């Protein structure tokens, strides 16, 4: 039996609406912005301090506090807060470790062999343990660099040197017994001159023994970086005050101000200057206050040209050179052997 059922007309299928994309995770920048916005909102919501607080009575405060808070005190003379790395807070250092930080900071770079001799009394095993500890705490760096060749053949010598990190520089300032005007350095600069710069410490030790032998105390060190900066600032100030003055006249005046020699139209700056206090022998010296003096030292290398060597000899510096460098320099100035008479051996 056939049944004729009515057929419905085909329905048109509507396209499905596109599904919304899942929300993207916020980027680190957006998270940072939200955190800063929330922090700012919390800061504004905090109650403000009362404005009618009575003024501070500076007459009842210690003199050091009055100097630190006085608005009339120049900004560059106010004490600066020393920041110390978190891993160095509460760190207990041995005497030799503190000595390493202060000595390396004063001279920027020192060879490990010199530290072993001067700080550790040639106890190399103890020095290695201390250097490993300081390096682990992020206070120093130990690098091995090539020695200078200066045209010499043969095997290339390697030198192990120590420098401070920024954290080590800060810790040396707060933990070491240093004069306030003693500058400290961090980082390795001019790797090609590291051998020369490391020899400055050896020359200083020899000169310091002589200074202390005649009663000098409270030794401070100024490297050529600091001296050059002071000289350049003084020259700039003199030129700005009187642009019509000749440069030679200005340089000579600045050289006299810093007690530096002026040779062949140039200010001669030593590798390092040792400042010290003279011994006070009688009551008259006590009335005049502590008298100071200085000694300038220069380290010569085989790379020095004859003209440069003559200028340094005429400057009156205490000049030092290693035995190998002395031999090379002697061959360069065969007609001026008298210049080698005053060169001390490292």
Residue pairs with C-beta under 8 A, 6 or more apart in sequence:
26 34
56 69
58 66
58 69
67 73
68 78
68 79
82 170
82 173
82 174
83 170
84 167
84 170
84 171
84 174
85 138
85 167
85 170
85 171
87 137
87 138
87 167
88 137
88 138
88 139
88 167
88 170
88 171
91 137
91 171
93 101
93 175
94 130
96 119
96 120
96 126
96 127
96 130
97 130
97 133
97 134
98 172
98 175
98 176
99 119
100 115
100 119
100 130
100 131
100 134
100 140
100 162
101 134
101 139
101 140
101 164
101 168
101 171
101 172
101 175
101 176
102 172
102 176
102 177
102 178
102 184
103 110
103 115
103 118
103 119
103 201
104 110
104 115
104 140
104 162
104 163
104 164
104 168
104 172
105 164
105 168
105 169
105 172
105 173
105 176
105 184
105 185
105 186
106 178
106 182
106 183
106 184
106 185
106 221
107 185
107 197
107 200
107 201
107 204
107 221
107 223
107 272
108 163
108 185
108 186
108 187
108 189
108 197
108 223
109 161
109 162
109 163
109 188
109 194
109 197
109 198
110 161
110 162
110 198
110 201
111 159
111 160
111 161
111 162
111 198
111 201
112 127
112 131
112 142
112 160
112 161
112 162
113 160
114 198
114 201
114 202
114 205
115 127
115 162
116 122
116 123
116 124
116 127
118 205
119 127
120 126
120 127
120 130
131 140
131 142
131 162
134 140
134 168
135 141
135 142
138 165
138 167
138 168
139 164
139 165
139 167
139 168
139 171
140 162
140 163
140 164
140 165
140 168
141 162
141 163
141 164
141 165
141 188
142 160
142 161
142 162
143 160
143 161
143 163
143 188
144 158
144 159
144 160
144 161
145 158
145 159
145 161
145 191
145 194
145 195
146 156
146 157
146 158
146 159
147 156
147 157
147 158
147 159
147 195
148 192
148 195
148 196
148 301
148 302
148 303
149 156
150 301
150 302
150 303
150 328
151 302
152 302
152 328
159 194
159 195
159 198
161 188
161 194
161 198
163 186
163 187
163 188
164 172
164 184
164 185
164 186
164 187
165 186
165 187
166 186
166 187
168 186
169 184
169 185
169 186
172 178
172 184
173 184
178 184
179 218
179 220
181 220
182 220
182 221
183 222
183 223
183 226
185 223
185 225
188 194
190 197
195 301
196 299
196 301
199 299
199 320
199 322
199 346
200 223
200 271
200 272
200 297
200 299
202 320
202 346
203 271
203 272
203 297
203 299
203 318
203 320
203 344
203 346
204 221
204 272
204 274
204 297
206 320
206 344
206 346
207 274
207 295
207 297
207 318
208 219
208 274
211 219
211 274
211 276
211 295
212 219
215 278
215 279
216 276
216 277
216 278
216 279
216 293
217 276
217 277
217 279
218 276
218 277
219 274
219 275
219 276
220 274
220 275
220 276
221 272
221 273
221 274
221 275
222 272
222 273
222 275
223 271
223 272
224 269
224 270
224 271
224 272
227 258
227 260
227 269
227 270
227 273
228 269
230 258
231 254
231 258
231 260
231 267
231 269
234 254
234 257
234 258
235 250
235 251
235 254
238 245
238 250
238 253
238 254
239 245
239 247
239 250
248 265
251 262
251 265
251 266
251 267
252 262
254 267
255 261
255 262
255 267
256 262
258 267
259 294
260 267
260 268
260 269
260 296
261 267
261 268
261 314
261 315
261 316
262 268
263 311
263 314
263 315
264 311
266 311
268 311
268 312
268 315
268 317
270 296
270 297
270 298
270 315
270 317
271 297
271 298
271 299
272 296
272 297
273 294
273 295
273 296
273 297
274 294
274 295
274 296
274 297
275 292
275 293
275 294
276 292
276 293
276 294
276 295
277 290
277 291
277 292
277 293
278 285
278 290
278 291
278 292
278 293
280 286
280 290
280 291
285 291
295 318
296 315
296 316
296 317
296 318
297 317
297 318
297 319
297 320
298 312
298 315
298 317
298 318
298 319
298 320
299 319
299 320
299 321
299 346
300 309
300 312
300 319
300 320
300 321
300 325
300 329
300 343
301 321
301 325
302 324
302 325
302 328
302 329
304 312
304 329
304 332
305 332
306 332
306 333
306 336
309 329
309 332
309 333
309 339
310 333
310 336
310 339
312 319
313 319
313 339
313 342
318 344
319 342
319 343
319 344
320 343
320 344
320 345
320 346
321 329
321 343
321 344
321 345
321 346
322 345
322 346
323 345
323 346
326 340
326 343
326 345
329 340
329 343
330 337
330 340
333 339
333 340
